[in-house]
Amino acid sequence: MVLWELFKTFFITGFVSFGGGYAMIPIIEKAVTEYGWMSAEKLTNMFAIAGMSPGPIAANSAILIGYSAAGIRGAIVSAIGILLPSLLLVTTVAAFFVKLHHNPLVERIFYGLKPLVTSLIIFAAIKFALANNMITMGITFRSISYVIIFGLSLFALLKLRWNPVYVILLSGLVGIALYS
């Protein structure tokens, strides 16, 4: 039963999610908590690992959740579930996109989806922050350090135009220094 739930969850998620893996996070998080496959803290850590690992975060997340819920078979079923919709949709869309991409209706649809994708990513970030007590009413060393790391990371990415890999590595080293 778990294998079917994993496949169904990731297959549907793959079909209805636009904007890549980060936009899928709220949908995946809801399913994971609904089925009780892992705690919110474990899920957050898993998304961090999936995001830093090579490959798409959606596939990495599906594999890690599937493995946690049902071992190797769960990982395989989840990977197929999340990847199959993309394969089917891209193959189908590619056949028609050349003819339709200049269609005004198609252009309007894409304009409508862009802000949705951004809001889903921001929503996922806020949910993670809340689940990990990063957003609190109290002022603590940890909460101040989170804000500083966030601010400096954003500054390095936007203003200094650092490579995200360097920002990730530096943030990890700061985490080791501050929280060890």
N, C-alpha and C positions, 0 to 999 in steps of 0.2 A: 504494500500500500504506500509506503514512504517513497519508493522509486517512482510510482505513478504521480504522486503529489509533487515530487521534485521536477519531473519532466513537464507536467502540466503547468506548474508555476513558472518555470523558466521559458517554456514555449510561448505562453501567453505574454509574459513580460517582454520577450524578444519581438513579438508582433506589435504590441501597443506602445512601445517606448521609442521616442524619437530623440535624437540629440546625443547618442552615444551612451557609454556605460555609466557615466556620472549622473546622467538624467534618469537612469534606471534605479538608482540607489533607493529613493523613497518607496518604490514599488516592491523591490526586493526586501527591504527592511520590514515592510508591512507583512509580507508573506512569511518571512522568517519568524517574526514574533507571533503571528497567528498560529503557525504550526508548532512553535516552540522548538525549533531546530537548534537555537543557541540563544544565549543572553545578549542583551543590547551591547554590553561592554565587549563581549567576545566578537560580536558582529562588527563593531567599530574597529577593533584591532584587525579583524580579517580584511575589512575594506582597505585599511592602511597597507597591509601586506599586498593585497591584490593591486592596489594603485601603484606601488613601487616596483612590482614585479614586471618583467618583460611581457608584453602582450596586452590585449584589451582588458580593461578592468571588469567588464561584464562577464567575459568568459572566465577570467581568473576567479572572480567572486563566486560564480556558479559552481566552479570546480571545488573551491574550498568549502562552500556551504554543503554541497552534495557529499563531499568526503566526510565532513563533520557529522552529517545526518545519517549516512548509510555506507560509509567506507568507499572502496574503489568503485563499486557498481554505482553508488550514488554520484560520485564525481563524473563518471562516464555519462550517465543518464542526464545529469544537469548540463554538462557541456553540450551534448547533442540538443537538448531542449533550448538552450540559449542561442546556439549557432544556427540551427535549422531555419528559423524564421528569416534571419538575415540572408542566408543563402537563397531561400525561395523568393524573398522580396527583391533582392538586388538583381537576381536573374530575370525576374519578371519586369521590373522597372527599367532595367537596362535595355530591354527589347523595345520599350515604348518611349523612353525618356528623350531620345534624340528627336522624336517627332513632337513631344509635348512640352519640353522645357521652356519654350517661349510662349506657351499658352498663358494668357492673362490670369485664368483661374488657378493654374498650377503655381504661378508666381505669387499670387495672393495667399495661397495656402502656406507656402514656405515663409512668407513674411509673417504670417500668424503664428507659425511654429517657433520662430526664433526667440521671442520673449518667453514663450512657454518653457523652452529648454533652459534658458537662463534662470527662470524662477525655480525649476526643479532642482538645479544644481545648488542654488542658494538655500532652498528648503532642506536639502540633504545636509549641507554644511551646518545649518542651525540645529537640525535634529541631532547630529553627531555631537555638537557642542553641548547641547542640553543633556544628552545621554551620558556624557563623560564629565558632567559637572564643570564644564569649562565656562559656562555662563551662570554666574551666581550673583546674589545680591550682596554677599559679603566680600570684603577686600582681603585677599590672602596673598602670600608670596606666589603661590601657584597660579592664581587667577591673573595677577599682574604680569607674571612671566609669560603666560599664554598670550596676553595682549601684546606684549613687547615682541615676542617671536613672530606673531602674526603680522604686526605692523612692519617689522624689519624685513620679513620675507616678502611682503607685498611691495615694499619700497625697492628691494633688490630686483624683483621681477619686473615691475613697471617702470621705475625711474632709471635704475642702473642697467636694466635689460640683461641681467645675469641669466645664464642657462638654468632652467629649473632643476637639472640634476645637481648642480652645485648648491642651490638653495636647499634641496632635500638633504644632501649630505651634511651641510653646515648645520641645519636645524637638528638633525640627528645627533651631531656632536655636541651641540648646545644642550640638548635633552640629556645626554649622558652626563655632561658636566653639572647641570643643575639638579637633576633628580636622582643621582646615584648616591 
